[in-house]
Amino acid sequence: MWIGSADARRPLAEATAGGVSRDVAKNRFLYLEPMPESHAGRLFDHVHLRVADIEVSKQFYAGALAPLGLGITGEGDGWFSADELFVSDDGSPTSGLHIAFQAPDPETVRRFHRAAIEAGGRDNGAPGERSYHPGYFGAYVLDPDGTNVEAVYHGPAERSTLSVVFTWDS
């Protein structure tokens, strides 16, 4: 277990000996553990986000997702979807949510950030390396309702498949 930035890491035991409690170190993202094998695309079937203005949000997400090679995949009266993201205006806007989209490289993260701001988002963290784990490169934008939307590149990875594809017979 490590504490500090990628440039100045200290074992967690060292940090706690210096007066920082283990819980405080963990809660402040001051310590890092080596990343084990990680999987994506199998935990969530969908995420439901409620918004104040469906058209404004659709414009934002269409623009923000375009650099990632994604877009609106379905829409109807008071809702739209983009793959696993389902967005509707059928209740109070979701608050306090952070969602992160996968990017294939740092340049895509940069393009996401620019496009999301151009589509009506507000900067919440310029593209750059983060100390969450080695190779983490992300950018943050607040959507029209204040949801923290991120694009992240975790470093080189081998994908077992691009996506899970569902089809339904009538």
N, C-alpha and C positions, 0 to 999 in steps of 0.2 A: 504494500500500500504506500502511496506517495502523496505528498502535500506540496503545493506550489505550482508554478508554471512549468511548461516543458523545459525551460532553460534553467530553472533552479528548483529541482525536486528534492524533497526530503522525506524520509520514511515517516509514516503517520506517528510512530512511537516517538520520534524526535520532536515533532510538532506538539504532541500532547505533553511531552516533558517540558516544553517551553511555556506551558500555561494554557494552551488551547485545548478545550475538551474534545474528545472524540466526536461527540454529537455536533458540536459547533463546527468542527472541521468538515464533517460530512455535509451538514446543512448549508454551508457557505460554498460548497463546491471547491474547497481548498485541497481536497485530497483526491487522487486518482488511483484507481485500481487498473491493472492490466485488463484490456478488453478481451473477453473470451470470444469464441466464435459467436457471431450474431446473425440472426435471421430477420427478414422483413417480408411482409406480405402475407402473413399467416395468422396474425392475431386479430385484426379487425375485418369484419365484413363490410361495415360502413361507419362513418361518423356523420351525425346529424347536427348541422349548424343552423340556428335560427337567426334571421337578419331582419332589420327594420324596413329595408327597401330592396326587394328582390331584383329589380332591374339594375340598380346601382351596383349591387353585389355581383350580379351576373357579369356586368362589364368589367369589374375589378378582377374576378377570378378567371375570366376568359383571357384577359391581358396578362395576368401574372403567370398563368399556366402555359401560355404559348411558348416561351423559351424552353420549357421542359418537354416540349413535344406533346403536350396534352391540351385538352380543351373541354368544352361543355359536351357531355355525352348523352344527356337527356334533359327534357324540360317540359313543363306543363303549367297550368294555372297556379301561380304562387309557389313554384319550386323549380329547381334545376339540379342536375348532378354532374359531377366530373369524377368518373371512376368511383372510388369508395366514398367520396365526399358528396353528401346529400344536403342541399341548402333549401330552406323554406322560410316563408314569412307567416307561419301559422302560430306564432307565440312571441313572447318577449325575446328580444335578441339575446343570444348566448353571450355570456360574459366570462372573462378570465381564462379563456381557452388559448392554448398554444398548439398549433399544428405545424408539422414539418414535412415538406415534400422532398423526395430524393432527387438529387441532381447527379449527372454522370461525370461532372468535372467542375473545377473552380470557375471556369469561364461561364458555364451555364448558370452558376450561382450569381455571378455578376449581372448577366443578362436578365435573370429573374428579378433582381433588385431594381434595376432600371425600369423594366416593363411594369412591375407592380406599382411603382411610384407614378409612372405615366398613366396608369389605369385608375388612379385615385387613392392609392395607398399612401401612408405616411412612414417615413424612414424610422426604423426602430433598431438599427444596428447595421452599419455598412458591411459589405462583403469583406471577409477576412478570416484568418485562422483563429480558432478558439482553443482554450486549454482543456476542453472537456475530455479529449483523448488525442493522441498523436494523429495528425492528418485531418482533423475536423475543420472543415471550411464552410462557413455559413453566412447567411444574410437574413435580416429580419425586417418585416414591414407590417404595419398595423392596417388591417382591412377597414372598410368604411364604418364598421361597428366596433372596432377596437380589438378584434381578435389578432393575436400575434402570429403572423404567418411567416414561416421560414423556408428557405431552400438550403439543403445541406448536402455536401459531398464528404464522405467518410474516408476517402482514399481508394486506392485500387481495390477492386473486388471482382470476383467471378460470380456472375448471376447464373443460377440454375435454370431460370426461365424469365422471360420478360414480364409475364403476368399470368394470372389464372383467368381462363376464359370460360364464361358460363354461356350455355345456350339452352333454350327451352323449346320443346316441341309443342305445337298448338294442339 
